[in-house]
């Protein structure tokens, strides 16, 4: 698609809209690692019944989830804001396919590991205001992540694999996701504060 200044974003090669095109954009090796590693770590921790390993999986995936969201919201977002729309779209063309596979895995494993950990420790009770706060923040994160961020990434995917990608649409959705990632990062910092207080 051409912009007013003549800049273009080229649709990916191959038949538009195919799963193969989406997988190629995200890189099959990256997809395999993003999906398998967090889930395999959680599976091993649960199979072994190890609280230490379960805690490690919860902390590591949570740290990655939080760090990536903060980086997206407060570093990548502002940098992209200074770029021309076509250049932003090219960045999103490379970034969004990977984020679409990575972030749901990190967030899902973090939450599942946290719930299992709380259950195992006997802390999953609505009588504790800190647990209620943690669950409330988690609910907001889930609604934002799976109700807004992921659908936006799918919309961007559809544009990327279309014969004539709409650069303006890609940029608008991508920038919205970058800002929402920053909000998610702040909410995750809030939940870290809550969890720190669960120990004392």
C-alpha positions in Angstrom: 0.0 0.0 0.0 1.3 3.5 -0.9 1.1 6.4 1.5 0.9 10.1 0.6 4.7 10.4 0.7 5.1 7.3 -1.5 6.2 5.0 1.3 4.9 1.4 1.1 4.4 -1.7 3.2 4.7 -4.8 1.2 2.4 -7.7 2.0 4.2 -11.0 2.7 4.9 -13.3 -0.1 2.7 -16.4 -0.6 -1.0 -16.8 -0.7 -2.7 -14.1 1.4 -4.4 -15.2 4.6 -2.9 -18.6 5.0 -1.7 -20.0 8.3 1.6 -20.8 6.7 2.1 -17.1 6.0 1.4 -16.2 9.7 3.7 -18.9 10.9 6.5 -17.7 8.5 6.1 -14.2 9.8 6.4 -15.3 13.4 9.2 -17.8 12.6 8.4 -21.5 13.3 11.4 -22.0 15.7 10.3 -18.9 17.7 6.7 -20.2 17.9 7.9 -23.6 19.1 10.1 -22.2 21.8 7.5 -19.6 22.9 4.8 -22.2 23.2 6.8 -25.2 24.5 9.2 -23.8 27.0 6.8 -22.1 29.4 4.3 -24.9 29.2 6.9 -27.6 29.5 8.4 -25.9 32.6 4.9 -25.6 34.2 4.1 -29.3 33.3 7.4 -30.5 34.9 6.8 -28.5 38.0 3.3 -29.8 38.4 4.3 -33.4 37.6 7.1 -33.3 40.2 4.9 -31.6 42.8 7.9 -29.2 43.5 6.9 -26.0 45.2 10.3 -24.6 44.5 10.1 -25.3 40.8 6.5 -24.1 40.6 7.6 -20.8 42.3 10.5 -20.5 39.9 8.2 -20.9 36.9 5.8 -18.4 38.3 8.5 -15.8 39.0 10.4 -16.3 35.7 7.4 -16.2 33.4 5.9 -13.3 35.4 9.2 -11.3 35.2 9.4 -11.9 31.5 5.7 -10.9 31.0 6.1 -7.7 33.1 9.5 -6.8 31.6 8.3 -7.1 28.0 5.1 -5.1 28.7 7.1 -2.3 30.4 9.6 -2.3 27.6 6.9 -2.2 25.0 4.9 0.6 26.8 7.7 2.9 27.9 10.5 2.2 25.4 9.2 0.8 22.1 6.0 2.8 22.1 7.6 6.2 22.4 10.3 5.3 19.8 7.6 4.2 17.4 5.7 7.4 18.0 8.6 9.3 16.4 8.6 7.2 13.2 6.8 7.6 9.9 3.6 5.5 9.7 5.1 3.2 7.0 8.2 2.5 9.1 6.0 1.9 12.2 4.0 -0.6 10.1 7.2 -2.4 9.1 8.2 -2.7 12.7 4.8 -4.1 13.6 5.0 -6.5 10.7 8.0 -8.1 12.4 7.1 -7.6 16.0 3.4 -8.5 16.3 3.6 -12.0 14.9 6.0 -13.0 17.6 4.2 -11.1 20.4 0.9 -12.9 19.4 2.5 -16.3 20.3 4.8 -15.2 23.2 2.6 -13.0 25.4 -0.4 -15.3 25.8 2.0 -18.2 26.8 3.8 -16.1 29.3 0.7 -14.6 30.9 -1.2 -17.9 30.9 1.6 -19.8 32.5 2.3 -17.1 35.1 -1.4 -17.1 36.1 -1.7 -20.9 36.2 1.5 -21.3 38.2 0.4 -18.6 40.6 -3.0 -20.1 41.2 -1.5 -23.6 41.7 1.1 -22.2 44.1 -1.5 -20.3 46.1 -3.6 -23.5 46.4 -0.6 -25.6 47.4 0.3 -23.1 50.1 -3.3 -22.8 51.4 -3.4 -19.1 50.6 -6.2 -19.1 48.0 -8.9 -17.7 50.1 -11.2 -14.7 49.6 -10.9 -13.9 53.3 -7.5 -12.4 52.6 -7.7 -8.9 51.2 -4.3 -9.3 49.5 -5.5 -12.4 47.6 -8.7 -10.5 46.6 -6.5 -7.6 45.3 -4.3 -10.1 43.4 -7.3 -11.8 41.8 -8.9 -8.5 40.9 -5.7 -7.2 39.2 -5.3 -10.5 37.5 -8.9 -10.3 36.2 -8.2 -6.9 34.7 -4.9 -8.2 33.1 -6.8 -11.1 31.6 -9.6 -9.0 30.2 -7.1 -6.5 28.7 -4.8 -9.2 27.4 -7.3 -11.6 25.9 -10.1 -9.1 25.3 -8.2 -6.2 23.7 -4.5 -6.9 23.0 -4.9 -10.4 21.4 -7.8 -9.4 19.2 -5.9 -6.3 18.1 -2.9 -8.5 17.2 -5.2 -10.8 15.2 -6.6 -7.7 13.3 -3.0 -6.7 12.6 -2.3 -10.2 11.3 -5.2 -10.0 8.9 -3.9 -6.7 7.6 -0.4 -8.1 7.2 -1.5 -11.1 5.2 -4.0 -9.2 3.0 -3.1 -8.3 -0.6 -3.3 -4.6 0.2 -2.3 -4.0 3.9 -3.9 -0.9 5.4 -0.9 0.9 7.0 -3.0 3.3 8.9 -5.0 0.5 10.5 -1.8 -1.4 11.4 -0.2 1.6 13.0 -3.4 2.6 15.0 -3.8 -0.9 16.4 -0.1 -1.4 17.0 0.2 1.9 18.9 -2.9 1.1 20.9 -1.3 -2.2 21.9 2.0 -0.6 22.8 0.2 1.8 25.1 -1.9 -1.0 26.6 1.3 -3.0 27.2 2.5 -0.1 29.4 -0.7 -0.2 31.4 -0.4 -4.0 31.8 3.2 -3.5 33.0 2.0 -1.0 35.6 -0.7 -3.4 36.8 1.9 -6.2 37.0 4.0 -4.0 39.2 0.9 -3.5 41.4 0.4 -7.2 41.7 4.1 -7.7 42.6 3.5 -5.2 45.4 0.4 -7.2 46.5 2.4 -10.4 46.5 5.2 -9.0 48.4 2.7 -8.1 51.1 1.3 -11.6 51.2 4.5 -12.8 52.8 4.4 -10.3 55.7 
